[in-house]
């Protein structure tokens, strides 16, 4: 998903849906960290992508 598509999608979400999306993204980031600690990851760029998603969701949430 491209950044602009993602931003358009989260801009349409309600405050409760934004909190849920933020929780899901943070859980995915935690799971990625856990997998990296226990096994070898194939795609380390997921860290950066998930952190940016969290930041984008927080930006939209704070603007509402």
MDTraj code that builds the backbone (N, CA, C; nanometers):
import mdtraj as md
import numpy as np

residues = "UNK UNK UNK UNK UNK UNK UNK UNK UNK UNK UNK UNK UNK UNK UNK UNK UNK UNK UNK UNK UNK UNK UNK UNK UNK UNK UNK UNK UNK UNK UNK UNK UNK UNK UNK UNK UNK UNK UNK UNK UNK UNK UNK UNK UNK UNK UNK UNK UNK UNK UNK UNK UNK UNK UNK UNK UNK UNK UNK UNK UNK UNK UNK UNK".split()
xyz = np.array([
    [0.0841, -0.1168, 0.0000],
    [0.0000, 0.0000, 0.0000],
    [0.0889, 0.1234, 0.0000],
    [0.0542, 0.2167, -0.0837],
    [0.1323, 0.3392, -0.0926],
    [0.0969, 0.4324, 0.0229],
    [0.1892, 0.5221, 0.0493],
    [0.1729, 0.6130, 0.1630],
    [0.0467, 0.6958, 0.1500],
    [0.0191, 0.7499, 0.0309],
    [-0.0977, 0.8359, 0.0142],
    [-0.2271, 0.7581, 0.0337],
    [-0.2307, 0.6352, -0.0130],
    [-0.3491, 0.5519, 0.0066],
    [-0.3700, 0.5242, 0.1556],
    [-0.2614, 0.4942, 0.2241],
    [-0.2695, 0.4669, 0.3671],
    [-0.3178, 0.5909, 0.4424],
    [-0.2649, 0.7067, 0.4066],
    [-0.3042, 0.8307, 0.4730],
    [-0.4514, 0.8624, 0.4471],
    [-0.4982, 0.8378, 0.3272],
    [-0.6390, 0.8628, 0.2965],
    [-0.7289, 0.7689, 0.3751],
    [-0.6873, 0.6441, 0.3891],
    [-0.7670, 0.5477, 0.4641],
    [-0.7758, 0.5845, 0.6114],
    [-0.6625, 0.6180, 0.6718],
    [-0.6677, 0.6466, 0.8150],
    [-0.7291, 0.7830, 0.8439],
    [-0.7290, 0.8732, 0.7482],
    [-0.7927, 1.0034, 0.7684],
    [-0.9439, 0.9889, 0.7802],
    [-0.9992, 0.8830, 0.7240],
    [-1.1435, 0.8617, 0.7264],
    [-1.1900, 0.7859, 0.8505],
    [-1.0971, 0.7365, 0.9305],
    [-1.1332, 0.6575, 1.0474],
    [-1.1760, 0.7463, 1.1629],
    [-1.2610, 0.6893, 1.2489],
    [-1.3015, 0.7615, 1.3699],
    [-1.1907, 0.7503, 1.4739],
    [-1.2069, 0.8201, 1.5834],
    [-1.1059, 0.8197, 1.6894],
    [-1.0885, 0.6793, 1.7477],
    [-1.1977, 0.6082, 1.7667],
    [-1.1904, 0.4720, 1.8209],
    [-1.1204, 0.3779, 1.7237],
    [-1.1513, 0.3909, 1.5964],
    [-1.0874, 0.3068, 1.4948],
    [-0.9381, 0.3381, 1.4839],
    [-0.9019, 0.4651, 1.5032],
    [-0.7597, 0.5016, 1.5017],
    [-0.6866, 0.4362, 1.6185],
    [-0.7492, 0.4357, 1.7371],
    [-0.6871, 0.3706, 1.8527],
    [-0.6686, 0.2217, 1.8278],
    [-0.7674, 0.1595, 1.7647],
    [-0.7570, 0.0166, 1.7334],
    [-0.6457, -0.0089, 1.6314],
    [-0.6374, 0.0744, 1.5292],
    [-0.5332, 0.0585, 1.4278],
    [-0.3951, 0.0796, 1.4887],
    [-0.3847, 0.1751, 1.5797],
    [-0.2579, 0.2008, 1.6469],
    [-0.2175, 0.0803, 1.7314],
    [-0.3124, 0.0234, 1.8026],
    [-0.2836, -0.0949, 1.8836],
    [-0.2398, -0.2135, 1.7995],
    [-0.3072, -0.2344, 1.6883],
    [-0.2711, -0.3453, 1.6000],
    [-0.1311, -0.3265, 1.5413],
    [-0.0994, -0.2046, 1.5019],
    [0.0314, -0.1776, 1.4435],
    [0.1410, -0.1938, 1.5470],
    [0.1153, -0.1470, 1.6683],
    [0.2153, -0.1630, 1.7748],
    [0.2342, -0.3097, 1.8118],
    [0.1254, -0.3875, 1.8102],
    [0.1379, -0.5315, 1.8368],
    [0.2195, -0.5994, 1.7273],
    [0.1987, -0.5581, 1.6022],
    [0.2756, -0.6146, 1.4914],
    [0.4233, -0.5807, 1.5059],
    [0.4526, -0.4596, 1.5493],
    [0.5916, -0.4187, 1.5708],
    [0.6546, -0.4995, 1.6843],
    [0.5787, -0.5207, 1.7906],
    [0.6283, -0.6014, 1.9014],
    [0.6542, -0.7451, 1.8565],
    [0.5618, -0.8007, 1.7795],
    [0.5792, -0.9359, 1.7283],
    [0.7017, -0.9476, 1.6387],
    [0.7268, -0.8450, 1.5605],
    [0.8443, -0.8435, 1.4743],
    [0.9717, -0.8428, 1.5582],
    [0.9719, -0.7609, 1.6641],
    [1.0887, -0.7575, 1.7531],
    [1.1097, -0.8921, 1.8210],
    [1.0016, -0.9547, 1.8619],
    [1.0094, -1.0845, 1.9275],
    [1.0632, -1.1903, 1.8319],
    [1.0162, -1.1904, 1.7104],
    [1.0656, -1.2852, 1.6106],
    [1.2126, -1.2612, 1.5786],
    [1.2531, -1.1365, 1.5767],
    [1.3933, -1.1058, 1.5483],
    [1.4828, -1.1561, 1.6605],
    [1.4325, -1.1553, 1.7820],
    [1.5120, -1.2007, 1.8955],
    [1.5235, -1.3528, 1.8992],
    [1.4230, -1.4206, 1.8476],
    [1.4229, -1.5663, 1.8557],
    [1.4674, -1.6354, 1.7275],
    [1.4379, -1.5760, 1.6133],
    [1.4738, -1.6366, 1.4852],
    [1.5333, -1.5304, 1.3930],
    [1.5742, -1.5728, 1.2767],
    [1.6315, -1.4813, 1.1777],
    [1.5198, -1.4209, 1.0936],
    [1.5232, -1.2894, 1.0762],
    [1.4259, -1.2221, 0.9909],
    [1.4778, -1.2106, 0.8488],
    [1.3871, -1.2204, 0.7534],
    [1.4263, -1.2059, 0.6136],
    [1.4179, -1.0603, 0.5694],
    [1.3266, -0.9846, 0.6292],
    [1.3035, -0.8477, 0.5839],
    [1.3099, -0.7512, 0.7029],
    [1.4272, -0.6917, 0.7228],
    [1.4441, -0.5980, 0.8333],
    [1.3810, -0.4621, 0.8044],
    [1.3420, -0.4373, 0.6821],
    [1.2807, -0.3086, 0.6493],
    [1.1412, -0.2945, 0.7097],
    [1.0856, -0.4045, 0.7579],
    [0.9541, -0.3988, 0.8215],
    [0.9558, -0.3106, 0.9459],
    [1.0692, -0.3070, 1.0180],
    [1.0811, -0.2192, 1.1353],
    [1.0479, -0.0755, 1.0971],
    [1.1159, -0.0278, 0.9959],
    [1.0997, 0.1100, 0.9525],
    [0.9573, 0.1358, 0.9041],
    [0.9018, 0.0430, 0.8282],
    [0.7674, 0.0600, 0.7755],
    [0.6640, 0.0685, 0.8873],
    [0.6762, -0.0199, 0.9864],
    [0.5793, -0.0197, 1.0959],
    [0.5942, 0.1034, 1.1838],
    [0.7168, 0.1463, 1.2089],
    [0.7366, 0.2668, 1.2898],
    [0.6767, 0.3886, 1.2202],
    [0.6907, 0.3956, 1.0882],
    [0.6331, 0.5071, 1.0136],
    [0.4806, 0.5020, 1.0148],
    [0.4249, 0.3811, 1.0092],
    [0.2798, 0.3683, 1.0177],
    [0.2284, 0.4179, 1.1516],
    [0.2990, 0.3826, 1.2592],
    [0.2599, 0.4291, 1.3923],
    [0.2629, 0.5818, 1.3958],
    [0.3678, 0.6411, 1.3425],
    [0.3795, 0.7868, 1.3415],
    [0.2680, 0.8512, 1.2600],
    [0.2346, 0.7920, 1.1488],
    [0.1265, 0.8480, 1.0644],
    [-0.0082, 0.8413, 1.1352],
    [-0.0336, 0.7297, 1.2022],
    [-0.1598, 0.7153, 1.2751],
    [-0.1654, 0.8167, 1.3884],
    [-0.0567, 0.8343, 1.4609],
    [-0.0538, 0.9325, 1.5699],
    [-0.0716, 1.0743, 1.5179],
    [-0.0163, 1.1040, 1.4010],
    [-0.0318, 1.2368, 1.3418],
    [-0.1782, 1.2652, 1.3089],
    [-0.2445, 1.1683, 1.2479],
    [-0.3857, 1.1860, 1.2133],
    [-0.4705, 1.1959, 1.3401],
    [-0.4387, 1.1154, 1.4401],
    [-0.5133, 1.1168, 1.5648],
    [-0.4997, 1.2509, 1.6363],
    [-0.3795, 1.3063, 1.6356],
    [-0.3606, 1.4346, 1.7035],
    [-0.4248, 1.5501, 1.6285],
    [-0.4371, 1.5384, 1.4986],
    [-0.5011, 1.6456, 1.4212],
    [-0.6529, 1.6452, 1.4388],
    [-0.7082, 1.5307, 1.4790],
    [-0.8531, 1.5239, 1.5028],
    [-0.8786, 1.5695, 1.6428],
])
top = md.Topology()
chain = top.add_chain()
for i, resn in enumerate(residues, 1):
    res = top.add_residue(resn, chain, resSeq=i)
    for name in ("N", "CA", "C"):
        top.add_atom(name, md.element.get_by_symbol(name[0]), res)
traj = md.Trajectory(xyz[None], top)
